[in-house]
Amino acid sequence: MTDRIYLSPHARATILWIAVGIILLFLWQVGEILTPFIWAIVTAYVLTPVTAFLARRTGLPRRLWAVLVYVVLLGLLVWGLGTLLPLLSQQATELSKELPRHFREAGRMLGQSEFDVLGVTIDLNATDAEISRQIGQLLSRAGRDILPSAIPRL
């Protein structure tokens, strides 16, 4: 027979707060790993009423509707990306061709012949090809310095 251990209310509260602290510390350490699981929980929570409604309405199993809803959403995502990516690529190409002209106009409006952005100097008196190269350096530097810290926050 085992003997029971009795704790005072103060001891119970202390143990509870220590356990909460340990759990929070654990979640802090594995937070990046948990992100996909949290998104999966949110998605399942949002789609549960839809699948339950469809299962009630049709009499088909709820699991079947859950799979079908996910397949439809995945199909919509693939279709949307397939539609948007060529459009975005075309617009990015057009923007890269027009950027030197926009930089020159901005320089005229501000009365400057050079811009210094993130340590990259863009000379507005240079040729379009040279300005494009300087903008490429700027984007490369921004990608190297800014994106690595911004992506986890997204």
N, C-alpha and C positions, 0 to 999 in steps of 0.2 A: 504494500500500500504506500502511495506517495503522500508526502506531507505537502500541504498547500502553503504557499508563501503569501503572506498578507502585506500589502504595501499601504502606506498612508496616502491620502489624496495628494499631498505635496510630492511624494516620491513618484506617484503615477504621472502627475503633470510633468515632472522633470524628465522622466523616461519618454513620455510622448513628445516633448519638444526636442529632445536629443534625436529621436527617431525621425522626426520631421526634418531636422537639420541635416541628418545623414542622407535622407531621400533627396532633399533639394541639392545637396552637394553632388550626389550621384547624377541627378538630372542635368546639372550644370556641366558636368564632365562629358556626358554622352549626348548633349543637346543636338549636335550636328547630325548624329546618327539617327536621332528620333524624328527629324523633320519629315522624311517620307512617310513614316508611320502616322504622324499627326495628320498629314494631308489625307492619308487613306481613311483615317477615322472620320475626318470632317466630310470627305466625299461620301462615305457610307452613310453617315448621319443625314446628309442632305438628300441622298437618293432613296433612303428607306421608305419615306411616304409614297414615292412614285412607284416603287416595286410592289409595295403592299397594295396600293390601289389597283394596279394592273393585275395582280394575282387574284384579288377579290372579284374584279370585274370579269375576268376571263375564266377563272377556275384552274388556270395552269399553275404549276408550282412556282413559288416565290424565287427559288434559286434560279430557275430558268429565266425569269424576268430580270433578275439581277445581272445575269450573264449577258442577256440581250441588251439591256440598258448600257452596260459598260462597252459592249461591242459597238453600239450606235454612237456613243460618245467618242470612242476612239476613232471611229470612221469619220465623224465630224471634225475631229482635231486634225486628222491626216488630210482630209479634203481642204480644210481651212488653211493649213500650212502650205499645201500644194498650190492653192490659189494665191495666197499672199506672198510667198517667197519670190516668185518671178516678178511680181509687181514691185516688191521692195527692192529687188536687185536692179530693176530698170530705173527706179527712182534714185537709188544710190549712185548709179552710173551717171545719170543726168546731174545730180547734185555735185558730184566730183568734177564734172566738166564746168559747172557754173561757179564753183567756189572761188576761183581766182578773181572773177569779175565782182562777186559780192564783197570779197575782202578789199578790193580796190575802192569800191563805192563806199564802204565803211571807213576806209582810210581818208578818202576825200571829205566825207562828212565830219570826221573828227579832226581833220587837218594833220594827219600823221602819214609818214611814208614807211613806217615800220610798226609791227606789233610784236610784243614779247609775251608769249603765252606759254606757261609751264616751262620756261627756260628755252623755248624754241623761238628764234627771231624770224618773223616772216617779213621779207623785204618786198614791199608793194611795187617797187620800180623794176623788179625782175620780170622775166618772161612767165607766161602761164605755166609752162612746164616746170620752171624753177619754183614758182609759188606752190604748185601741186606737190612737188617733192618736199617742200618745207611743211606743208599741211600734213603730208604722209608721216613726216617725222613727229609732228605734234600728235597725231592720232596714235602712232606707235608708242610714244611716251605716255600718253593718257591711258592706253591699254595696259601698259606695263606698270604704271604707278597708281592709277585710280581703280581700274576694274577689279584687281584681286581683292581689294578691300570692300568694294561695293557689291560684288556678286553674293557673298554670304549673307549680306543684309537683305538682299532681294528675296 
